[in-house]
Amino acid sequence: MKARVNIRVDVTKIDKSRLYVGAKGTYLNLTTMIDLDNKDQYDNNGFISEETSKEERESGLQLPILGNCKVSWTDAEPKVGGNSTAGVNPISSKVVGMTVEELDDDIPF
C-alpha cells in the first residue's frame, strides 16, 4: 500500500538538545501515529512528536506534539461505511520560491 501524507511541524516546539549531527547533516528523529480510518476534528489522521527511547517511554515521559499529519492520497481500497481517506485525490505542492537563506531566517535555531 502507498500513501501520501502531508505533515505540518511547529519548529518552535523542537527540543534542540535532541538534534544530532550525522554524516550528511543535522537530524531530528520524529514519530507519527497515523489512523487511516479516522480523522480528528481538524481532518487530521495523526500527530507528530519527537521520538522517545524505550526508557523514556517506560518512565512516562511525554513530549509535546509538534504538529499533525493528514493523508491526502492512498491506493488502498476504500472501506464501506468508514471514514477512510482511500481514493482521495493527491494534493499538489507548490514551491514558494524562497531561497534556503530566506527559509533559514524563519527557523528559530
KOLZAKOL-995561 format. One record per atom (N, C-alpha, C): residue number from 1; residue in one letter; z, x, y; atom name. Coordinates in steps of 0.1 Angstrom, whole numbers. Layout:
N
<n: NUM; res: A; Z: Z; X: X; Y: Y; atom: CA> .
...
END
This chain:
109
<n: 1; res: M; Z: 0; X: 8; Y: -12; atom: N> .
<n: 1; res: M; Z: 0; X: 0; Y: 0; atom: CA> .
<n: 1; res: M; Z: 0; X: 9; Y: 12; atom: C> .
<n: 2; res: K; Z: -7; X: 5; Y: 23; atom: N> .
<n: 2; res: K; Z: -7; X: 12; Y: 35; atom: CA> .
<n: 2; res: K; Z: -3; X: 3; Y: 46; atom: C> .
<n: 3; res: A; Z: 3; X: 8; Y: 56; atom: N> .
<n: 3; res: A; Z: 8; X: 0; Y: 68; atom: CA> .
<n: 3; res: A; Z: 7; X: 9; Y: 80; atom: C> .
<n: 4; res: R; Z: 5; X: 2; Y: 91; atom: N> .
<n: 4; res: R; Z: 6; X: 9; Y: 105; atom: CA> .
<n: 4; res: R; Z: 18; X: 4; Y: 111; atom: C> .
<n: 5; res: V; Z: 26; X: 13; Y: 116; atom: N> .
<n: 5; res: V; Z: 39; X: 10; Y: 122; atom: CA> .
<n: 5; res: V; Z: 40; X: 16; Y: 136; atom: C> .
<n: 6; res: N; Z: 42; X: 7; Y: 146; atom: N> .
<n: 6; res: N; Z: 44; X: 12; Y: 159; atom: CA> .
<n: 6; res: N; Z: 59; X: 14; Y: 162; atom: C> .
<n: 7; res: I; Z: 62; X: 25; Y: 168; atom: N> .
<n: 7; res: I; Z: 76; X: 30; Y: 169; atom: CA> .
<n: 7; res: I; Z: 79; X: 32; Y: 184; atom: C> .
<n: 8; res: R; Z: 90; X: 27; Y: 189; atom: N> .
<n: 8; res: R; Z: 95; X: 30; Y: 203; atom: CA> .
<n: 8; res: R; Z: 108; X: 36; Y: 202; atom: C> .
<n: 9; res: V; Z: 110; X: 48; Y: 208; atom: N> .
<n: 9; res: V; Z: 123; X: 55; Y: 208; atom: CA> .
<n: 9; res: V; Z: 127; X: 58; Y: 222; atom: C> .
<n: 10; res: D; Z: 140; X: 55; Y: 225; atom: N> .
<n: 10; res: D; Z: 146; X: 58; Y: 238; atom: CA> .
<n: 10; res: D; Z: 151; X: 72; Y: 237; atom: C> .
<n: 11; res: V; Z: 144; X: 82; Y: 242; atom: N> .
<n: 11; res: V; Z: 147; X: 96; Y: 240; atom: CA> .
<n: 11; res: V; Z: 160; X: 100; Y: 248; atom: C> .
<n: 12; res: T; Z: 165; X: 92; Y: 257; atom: N> .
<n: 12; res: T; Z: 177; X: 95; Y: 264; atom: CA> .
<n: 12; res: T; Z: 189; X: 93; Y: 255; atom: C> .
<n: 13; res: K; Z: 188; X: 87; Y: 243; atom: N> .
<n: 13; res: K; Z: 199; X: 85; Y: 234; atom: CA> .
<n: 13; res: K; Z: 199; X: 96; Y: 223; atom: C> .
<n: 14; res: I; Z: 189; X: 105; Y: 223; atom: N> .
<n: 14; res: I; Z: 189; X: 115; Y: 213; atom: CA> .
<n: 14; res: I; Z: 201; X: 125; Y: 215; atom: C> .
<n: 15; res: D; Z: 207; X: 128; Y: 204; atom: N> .
<n: 15; res: D; Z: 218; X: 138; Y: 204; atom: CA> .
<n: 15; res: D; Z: 211; X: 152; Y: 203; atom: C> .
<n: 16; res: K; Z: 211; X: 159; Y: 214; atom: N> .
<n: 16; res: K; Z: 203; X: 172; Y: 214; atom: CA> .
<n: 16; res: K; Z: 208; X: 182; Y: 204; atom: C> .
<n: 17; res: S; Z: 221; X: 181; Y: 200; atom: N> .
<n: 17; res: S; Z: 226; X: 190; Y: 191; atom: CA> .
<n: 17; res: S; Z: 220; X: 189; Y: 177; atom: C> .
<n: 18; res: R; Z: 213; X: 177; Y: 175; atom: N> .
<n: 18; res: R; Z: 206; X: 175; Y: 162; atom: CA> .
<n: 18; res: R; Z: 192; X: 180; Y: 162; atom: C> .
<n: 19; res: L; Z: 187; X: 185; Y: 173; atom: N> .
<n: 19; res: L; Z: 174; X: 191; Y: 174; atom: CA> .
<n: 19; res: L; Z: 174; X: 205; Y: 167; atom: C> .
<n: 20; res: Y; Z: 164; X: 209; Y: 160; atom: N> .
<n: 20; res: Y; Z: 164; X: 222; Y: 154; atom: CA> .
<n: 20; res: Y; Z: 150; X: 228; Y: 155; atom: C> .
<n: 21; res: V; Z: 149; X: 241; Y: 156; atom: N> .
<n: 21; res: V; Z: 137; X: 248; Y: 157; atom: CA> .
<n: 21; res: V; Z: 131; X: 252; Y: 143; atom: C> .
<n: 22; res: G; Z: 119; X: 248; Y: 141; atom: N> .
<n: 22; res: G; Z: 112; X: 251; Y: 129; atom: CA> .
<n: 22; res: G; Z: 100; X: 261; Y: 132; atom: C> .
<n: 23; res: A; Z: 92; X: 263; Y: 122; atom: N> .
<n: 23; res: A; Z: 82; X: 273; Y: 122; atom: CA> .
<n: 23; res: A; Z: 71; X: 269; Y: 133; atom: C> .
<n: 24; res: K; Z: 69; X: 256; Y: 135; atom: N> .
<n: 24; res: K; Z: 58; X: 252; Y: 144; atom: CA> .
<n: 24; res: K; Z: 63; X: 244; Y: 156; atom: C> .
<n: 25; res: G; Z: 76; X: 243; Y: 159; atom: N> .
<n: 25; res: G; Z: 81; X: 235; Y: 170; atom: CA> .
<n: 25; res: G; Z: 95; X: 231; Y: 169; atom: C> .
<n: 26; res: T; Z: 100; X: 223; Y: 177; atom: N> .
<n: 26; res: T; Z: 113; X: 218; Y: 177; atom: CA> .
<n: 26; res: T; Z: 113; X: 204; Y: 171; atom: C> .
<n: 27; res: Y; Z: 122; X: 201; Y: 162; atom: N> .
<n: 27; res: Y; Z: 122; X: 189; Y: 154; atom: CA> .
<n: 27; res: Y; Z: 135; X: 181; Y: 155; atom: C> .
<n: 28; res: L; Z: 133; X: 168; Y: 152; atom: N> .
<n: 28; res: L; Z: 145; X: 159; Y: 151; atom: CA> .
<n: 28; res: L; Z: 142; X: 150; Y: 139; atom: C> .
<n: 29; res: N; Z: 151; X: 150; Y: 129; atom: N> .
<n: 29; res: N; Z: 149; X: 141; Y: 117; atom: CA> .
<n: 29; res: N; Z: 154; X: 127; Y: 121; atom: C> .
<n: 30; res: L; Z: 145; X: 117; Y: 118; atom: N> .
<n: 30; res: L; Z: 148; X: 103; Y: 121; atom: CA> .
<n: 30; res: L; Z: 148; X: 95; Y: 108; atom: C> .
<n: 31; res: T; Z: 154; X: 84; Y: 108; atom: N> .
<n: 31; res: T; Z: 154; X: 75; Y: 97; atom: CA> .
<n: 31; res: T; Z: 150; X: 61; Y: 102; atom: C> .
<n: 32; res: T; Z: 142; X: 54; Y: 94; atom: N> .
<n: 32; res: T; Z: 139; X: 40; Y: 98; atom: CA> .
<n: 32; res: T; Z: 141; X: 31; Y: 85; atom: C> .
<n: 33; res: M; Z: 145; X: 19; Y: 88; atom: N> .
<n: 33; res: M; Z: 145; X: 9; Y: 78; atom: CA> .
<n: 33; res: M; Z: 135; X: -2; Y: 82; atom: C> .
<n: 34; res: I; Z: 126; X: -5; Y: 73; atom: N> .
<n: 34; res: I; Z: 115; X: -14; Y: 76; atom: CA> .
<n: 34; res: I; Z: 116; X: -26; Y: 66; atom: C> .
<n: 35; res: D; Z: 116; X: -38; Y: 71; atom: N> .
<n: 35; res: D; Z: 116; X: -50; Y: 63; atom: CA> .
<n: 35; res: D; Z: 103; X: -57; Y: 65; atom: C> .
<n: 36; res: L; Z: 94; X: -56; Y: 56; atom: N> .
<n: 36; res: L; Z: 80; X: -62; Y: 58; atom: CA> .
<n: 36; res: L; Z: 81; X: -77; Y: 58; atom: C> .
<n: 37; res: D; Z: 91; X: -83; Y: 52; atom: N> .
<n: 37; res: D; Z: 91; X: -97; Y: 50; atom: CA> .
<n: 37; res: D; Z: 98; X: -105; Y: 61; atom: C> .
<n: 38; res: N; Z: 106; X: -98; Y: 70; atom: N> .
<n: 38; res: N; Z: 113; X: -104; Y: 80; atom: CA> .
<n: 38; res: N; Z: 112; X: -97; Y: 93; atom: C> .
<n: 39; res: K; Z: 114; X: -104; Y: 104; atom: N> .
<n: 39; res: K; Z: 113; X: -98; Y: 118; atom: CA> .
<n: 39; res: K; Z: 126; X: -103; Y: 125; atom: C> .
<n: 40; res: D; Z: 130; X: -94; Y: 135; atom: N> .
<n: 40; res: D; Z: 142; X: -98; Y: 143; atom: CA> .
<n: 40; res: D; Z: 137; X: -107; Y: 154; atom: C> .
<n: 41; res: Q; Z: 146; X: -111; Y: 163; atom: N> .
<n: 41; res: Q; Z: 143; X: -120; Y: 174; atom: CA> .
<n: 41; res: Q; Z: 133; X: -114; Y: 184; atom: C> .
<n: 42; res: Y; Z: 131; X: -101; Y: 183; atom: N> .
<n: 42; res: Y; Z: 121; X: -95; Y: 192; atom: CA> .
<n: 42; res: Y; Z: 108; X: -91; Y: 185; atom: C> .
<n: 43; res: D; Z: 106; X: -96; Y: 173; atom: N> .
<n: 43; res: D; Z: 94; X: -94; Y: 165; atom: CA> .
<n: 43; res: D; Z: 93; X: -81; Y: 159; atom: C> .
<n: 44; res: N; Z: 105; X: -74; Y: 158; atom: N> .
<n: 44; res: N; Z: 105; X: -60; Y: 152; atom: CA> .
<n: 44; res: N; Z: 108; X: -61; Y: 137; atom: C> .
<n: 45; res: N; Z: 103; X: -52; Y: 129; atom: N> .
<n: 45; res: N; Z: 106; X: -51; Y: 115; atom: CA> .
<n: 45; res: N; Z: 117; X: -41; Y: 111; atom: C> .
<n: 46; res: G; Z: 121; X: -34; Y: 120; atom: N> .
<n: 46; res: G; Z: 132; X: -24; Y: 117; atom: CA> .
<n: 46; res: G; Z: 136; X: -16; Y: 129; atom: C> .
<n: 47; res: F; Z: 145; X: -6; Y: 126; atom: N> .
<n: 47; res: F; Z: 150; X: 2; Y: 137; atom: CA> .
<n: 47; res: F; Z: 149; X: 17; Y: 133; atom: C> .
<n: 48; res: I; Z: 151; X: 25; Y: 144; atom: N> .
<n: 48; res: I; Z: 150; X: 40; Y: 142; atom: CA> .
<n: 48; res: I; Z: 164; X: 46; Y: 146; atom: C> .
<n: 49; res: S; Z: 169; X: 55; Y: 138; atom: N> .
<n: 49; res: S; Z: 181; X: 62; Y: 142; atom: CA> .
<n: 49; res: S; Z: 179; X: 77; Y: 137; atom: C> .
<n: 50; res: E; Z: 188; X: 85; Y: 142; atom: N> .
<n: 50; res: E; Z: 188; X: 99; Y: 137; atom: CA> .
<n: 50; res: E; Z: 193; X: 99; Y: 123; atom: C> .
<n: 51; res: E; Z: 187; X: 109; Y: 115; atom: N> .
<n: 51; res: E; Z: 191; X: 110; Y: 101; atom: CA> .
<n: 51; res: E; Z: 205; X: 115; Y: 100; atom: C> .
<n: 52; res: T; Z: 213; X: 110; Y: 91; atom: N> .
<n: 52; res: T; Z: 226; X: 115; Y: 88; atom: CA> .
<n: 52; res: T; Z: 227; X: 121; Y: 74; atom: C> .
<n: 53; res: S; Z: 236; X: 130; Y: 72; atom: N> .
<n: 53; res: S; Z: 238; X: 136; Y: 59; atom: CA> .
<n: 53; res: S; Z: 246; X: 127; Y: 50; atom: C> .
<n: 54; res: K; Z: 246; X: 130; Y: 38; atom: N> .
<n: 54; res: K; Z: 254; X: 122; Y: 28; atom: CA> .
<n: 54; res: K; Z: 269; X: 122; Y: 32; atom: C> .
<n: 55; res: E; Z: 274; X: 134; Y: 36; atom: N> .
<n: 55; res: E; Z: 288; X: 135; Y: 40; atom: CA> .
<n: 55; res: E; Z: 290; X: 126; Y: 53; atom: C> .
<n: 56; res: E; Z: 281; X: 126; Y: 62; atom: N> .
<n: 56; res: E; Z: 283; X: 118; Y: 74; atom: CA> .
<n: 56; res: E; Z: 283; X: 103; Y: 71; atom: C> .
<n: 57; res: R; Z: 274; X: 99; Y: 62; atom: N> .
<n: 57; res: R; Z: 274; X: 85; Y: 58; atom: CA> .
<n: 57; res: R; Z: 286; X: 81; Y: 51; atom: C> .
<n: 58; res: E; Z: 291; X: 90; Y: 42; atom: N> .
<n: 58; res: E; Z: 303; X: 87; Y: 34; atom: CA> .
<n: 58; res: E; Z: 316; X: 86; Y: 43; atom: C> .
<n: 59; res: S; Z: 315; X: 94; Y: 54; atom: N> .
<n: 59; res: S; Z: 327; X: 94; Y: 64; atom: CA> .
<n: 59; res: S; Z: 326; X: 82; Y: 73; atom: C> .
<n: 60; res: G; Z: 315; X: 74; Y: 72; atom: N> .
<n: 60; res: G; Z: 314; X: 62; Y: 81; atom: CA> .
<n: 60; res: G; Z: 307; X: 65; Y: 94; atom: C> .
<n: 61; res: L; Z: 302; X: 76; Y: 96; atom: N> .
<n: 61; res: L; Z: 295; X: 79; Y: 109; atom: CA> .
<n: 61; res: L; Z: 283; X: 70; Y: 111; atom: C> .
<n: 62; res: Q; Z: 283; X: 64; Y: 123; atom: N> .
<n: 62; res: Q; Z: 271; X: 55; Y: 126; atom: CA> .
<n: 62; res: Q; Z: 266; X: 60; Y: 139; atom: C> .
<n: 63; res: L; Z: 253; X: 65; Y: 139; atom: N> .
<n: 63; res: L; Z: 247; X: 70; Y: 151; atom: CA> .
<n: 63; res: L; Z: 240; X: 58; Y: 158; atom: C> .
<n: 64; res: P; Z: 238; X: 60; Y: 171; atom: N> .
<n: 64; res: P; Z: 232; X: 49; Y: 178; atom: CA> .
<n: 64; res: P; Z: 217; X: 46; Y: 174; atom: C> .
<n: 65; res: I; Z: 213; X: 34; Y: 175; atom: N> .
<n: 65; res: I; Z: 199; X: 30; Y: 173; atom: CA> .
<n: 65; res: I; Z: 191; X: 36; Y: 185; atom: C> .
<n: 66; res: L; Z: 181; X: 44; Y: 181; atom: N> .
<n: 66; res: L; Z: 173; X: 50; Y: 192; atom: CA> .
<n: 66; res: L; Z: 161; X: 41; Y: 196; atom: C> .
<n: 67; res: G; Z: 157; X: 32; Y: 187; atom: N> .
<n: 67; res: G; Z: 146; X: 24; Y: 190; atom: CA> .
<n: 67; res: G; Z: 142; X: 14; Y: 179; atom: C> .
<n: 68; res: N; Z: 131; X: 8; Y: 179; atom: N> .
<n: 68; res: N; Z: 127; X: -2; Y: 170; atom: CA> .
<n: 68; res: N; Z: 113; X: 1; Y: 165; atom: C> .
<n: 69; res: C; Z: 109; X: -5; Y: 154; atom: N> .
<n: 69; res: C; Z: 96; X: -4; Y: 148; atom: CA> .
<n: 69; res: C; Z: 90; X: -17; Y: 145; atom: C> .
<n: 70; res: K; Z: 77; X: -18; Y: 146; atom: N> .
<n: 70; res: K; Z: 70; X: -31; Y: 143; atom: CA> .
<n: 70; res: K; Z: 58; X: -28; Y: 135; atom: C> .
<n: 71; res: V; Z: 57; X: -35; Y: 124; atom: N> .
<n: 71; res: V; Z: 45; X: -33; Y: 115; atom: CA> .
<n: 71; res: V; Z: 34; X: -41; Y: 122; atom: C> .
<n: 72; res: S; Z: 23; X: -34; Y: 125; atom: N> .
<n: 72; res: S; Z: 12; X: -40; Y: 132; atom: CA> .
<n: 72; res: S; Z: 0; X: -43; Y: 123; atom: C> .
<n: 73; res: W; Z: 0; X: -37; Y: 111; atom: N> .
<n: 73; res: W; Z: -10; X: -39; Y: 101; atom: CA> .
<n: 73; res: W; Z: -6; X: -34; Y: 87; atom: C> .
<n: 74; res: T; Z: -9; X: -41; Y: 77; atom: N> .
<n: 74; res: T; Z: -7; X: -37; Y: 63; atom: CA> .
<n: 74; res: T; Z: -18; X: -42; Y: 54; atom: C> .
<n: 75; res: D; Z: -21; X: -35; Y: 44; atom: N> .
<n: 75; res: D; Z: -31; X: -40; Y: 34; atom: CA> .
<n: 75; res: D; Z: -25; X: -48; Y: 23; atom: C> .
<n: 76; res: A; Z: -12; X: -51; Y: 24; atom: N> .
<n: 76; res: A; Z: -5; X: -59; Y: 13; atom: CA> .
<n: 76; res: A; Z: -10; X: -73; Y: 14; atom: C> .
<n: 77; res: E; Z: -9; X: -79; Y: 2; atom: N> .
<n: 77; res: E; Z: -13; X: -94; Y: 1; atom: CA> .
<n: 77; res: E; Z: -2; X: -102; Y: 8; atom: C> .
<n: 78; res: P; Z: -5; X: -112; Y: 16; atom: N> .
<n: 78; res: P; Z: 5; X: -120; Y: 23; atom: CA> .
<n: 78; res: P; Z: 13; X: -128; Y: 12; atom: C> .
<n: 79; res: K; Z: 26; X: -129; Y: 15; atom: N> .
<n: 79; res: K; Z: 34; X: -138; Y: 7; atom: CA> .
<n: 79; res: K; Z: 33; X: -152; Y: 11; atom: C> .
<n: 80; res: V; Z: 33; X: -161; Y: 2; atom: N> .
<n: 80; res: V; Z: 32; X: -175; Y: 5; atom: CA> .
<n: 80; res: V; Z: 45; X: -180; Y: 11; atom: C> .
<n: 81; res: G; Z: 45; X: -186; Y: 23; atom: N> .
<n: 81; res: G; Z: 57; X: -192; Y: 29; atom: CA> .
<n: 81; res: G; Z: 66; X: -181; Y: 35; atom: C> .
<n: 82; res: G; Z: 62; X: -169; Y: 35; atom: N> .
<n: 82; res: G; Z: 71; X: -159; Y: 41; atom: CA> .
<n: 82; res: G; Z: 68; X: -155; Y: 55; atom: C> .
<n: 83; res: N; Z: 75; X: -146; Y: 61; atom: N> .
<n: 83; res: N; Z: 73; X: -142; Y: 74; atom: CA> .
<n: 83; res: N; Z: 67; X: -128; Y: 74; atom: C> .
<n: 84; res: S; Z: 58; X: -126; Y: 65; atom: N> .
<n: 84; res: S; Z: 52; X: -113; Y: 62; atom: CA> .
<n: 84; res: S; Z: 42; X: -109; Y: 74; atom: C> .
<n: 85; res: T; Z: 41; X: -96; Y: 76; atom: N> .
<n: 85; res: T; Z: 31; X: -91; Y: 86; atom: CA> .
<n: 85; res: T; Z: 18; X: -87; Y: 79; atom: C> .
<n: 86; res: A; Z: 16; X: -90; Y: 67; atom: N> .
<n: 86; res: A; Z: 4; X: -87; Y: 60; atom: CA> .
<n: 86; res: A; Z: -8; X: -93; Y: 66; atom: C> .
<n: 87; res: G; Z: -18; X: -86; Y: 68; atom: N> .
<n: 87; res: G; Z: -30; X: -91; Y: 74; atom: CA> .
<n: 87; res: G; Z: -31; X: -91; Y: 89; atom: C> .
<n: 88; res: V; Z: -20; X: -87; Y: 95; atom: N> .
<n: 88; res: V; Z: -20; X: -86; Y: 110; atom: CA> .
<n: 88; res: V; Z: -31; X: -76; Y: 114; atom: C> .
<n: 89; res: N; Z: -38; X: -80; Y: 124; atom: N> .
<n: 89; res: N; Z: -49; X: -71; Y: 129; atom: CA> .
<n: 89; res: N; Z: -43; X: -58; Y: 135; atom: C> .
<n: 90; res: P; Z: -50; X: -47; Y: 133; atom: N> .
<n: 90; res: P; Z: -45; X: -34; Y: 139; atom: CA> .
<n: 90; res: P; Z: -44; X: -35; Y: 154; atom: C> .
<n: 91; res: I; Z: -35; X: -28; Y: 160; atom: N> .
<n: 91; res: I; Z: -33; X: -27; Y: 174; atom: CA> .
<n: 91; res: I; Z: -39; X: -14; Y: 178; atom: C> .
<n: 92; res: S; Z: -49; X: -14; Y: 187; atom: N> .
<n: 92; res: S; Z: -55; X: -2; Y: 192; atom: CA> .
<n: 92; res: S; Z: -46; X: 5; Y: 202; atom: C> .
<n: 93; res: S; Z: -45; X: 18; Y: 201; atom: N> .
<n: 93; res: S; Z: -37; X: 25; Y: 211; atom: CA> .
<n: 93; res: S; Z: -46; X: 32; Y: 221; atom: C> .
<n: 94; res: K; Z: -42; X: 33; Y: 234; atom: N> .
<n: 94; res: K; Z: -50; X: 39; Y: 244; atom: CA> .
<n: 94; res: K; Z: -43; X: 51; Y: 249; atom: C> .
<n: 95; res: V; Z: -50; X: 62; Y: 252; atom: N> .
<n: 95; res: V; Z: -45; X: 74; Y: 258; atom: CA> .
<n: 95; res: V; Z: -42; X: 71; Y: 272; atom: C> .
<n: 96; res: V; Z: -30; X: 74; Y: 277; atom: N> .
<n: 96; res: V; Z: -26; X: 71; Y: 291; atom: CA> .
<n: 96; res: V; Z: -33; X: 81; Y: 300; atom: C> .
<n: 97; res: G; Z: -37; X: 92; Y: 296; atom: N> .
<n: 97; res: G; Z: -44; X: 102; Y: 304; atom: CA> .
<n: 97; res: G; Z: -34; X: 112; Y: 311; atom: C> .
<n: 98; res: M; Z: -22; X: 112; Y: 307; atom: N> .
<n: 98; res: M; Z: -12; X: 122; Y: 312; atom: CA> .
<n: 98; res: M; Z: -13; X: 135; Y: 305; atom: C> .
<n: 99; res: T; Z: -11; X: 146; Y: 313; atom: N> .
<n: 99; res: T; Z: -11; X: 159; Y: 307; atom: CA> .
<n: 99; res: T; Z: 3; X: 161; Y: 300; atom: C> .
<n: 100; res: V; Z: 3; X: 171; Y: 291; atom: N> .
<n: 100; res: V; Z: 16; X: 175; Y: 285; atom: CA> .
<n: 100; res: V; Z: 27; X: 178; Y: 295; atom: C> .
<n: 101; res: E; Z: 23; X: 185; Y: 305; atom: N> .
<n: 101; res: E; Z: 33; X: 188; Y: 316; atom: CA> .
<n: 101; res: E; Z: 39; X: 175; Y: 322; atom: C> .
<n: 102; res: E; Z: 30; X: 165; Y: 325; atom: N> .
<n: 102; res: E; Z: 35; X: 153; Y: 331; atom: CA> .
<n: 102; res: E; Z: 44; X: 145; Y: 321; atom: C> .
<n: 103; res: L; Z: 40; X: 146; Y: 308; atom: N> .
<n: 103; res: L; Z: 49; X: 139; Y: 299; atom: CA> .
<n: 103; res: L; Z: 62; X: 146; Y: 298; atom: C> .
<n: 104; res: D; Z: 62; X: 160; Y: 298; atom: N> .
<n: 104; res: D; Z: 75; X: 167; Y: 297; atom: CA> .
<n: 104; res: D; Z: 84; X: 164; Y: 309; atom: C> .
<n: 105; res: D; Z: 79; X: 161; Y: 320; atom: N> .
<n: 105; res: D; Z: 87; X: 158; Y: 332; atom: CA> .
<n: 105; res: D; Z: 96; X: 145; Y: 329; atom: C> .
<n: 106; res: D; Z: 92; X: 136; Y: 321; atom: N> .
<n: 106; res: D; Z: 99; X: 124; Y: 318; atom: CA> .
<n: 106; res: D; Z: 109; X: 126; Y: 307; atom: C> .
<n: 107; res: I; Z: 109; X: 137; Y: 299; atom: N> .
<n: 107; res: I; Z: 118; X: 138; Y: 288; atom: CA> .
<n: 107; res: I; Z: 131; X: 145; Y: 294; atom: C> .
<n: 108; res: P; Z: 142; X: 139; Y: 291; atom: N> .
<n: 108; res: P; Z: 155; X: 143; Y: 297; atom: CA> .
<n: 108; res: P; Z: 161; X: 156; Y: 291; atom: C> .
<n: 109; res: F; Z: 154; X: 164; Y: 284; atom: N> .
<n: 109; res: F; Z: 160; X: 176; Y: 278; atom: CA> .
<n: 109; res: F; Z: 149; X: 187; Y: 277; atom: C> .
END
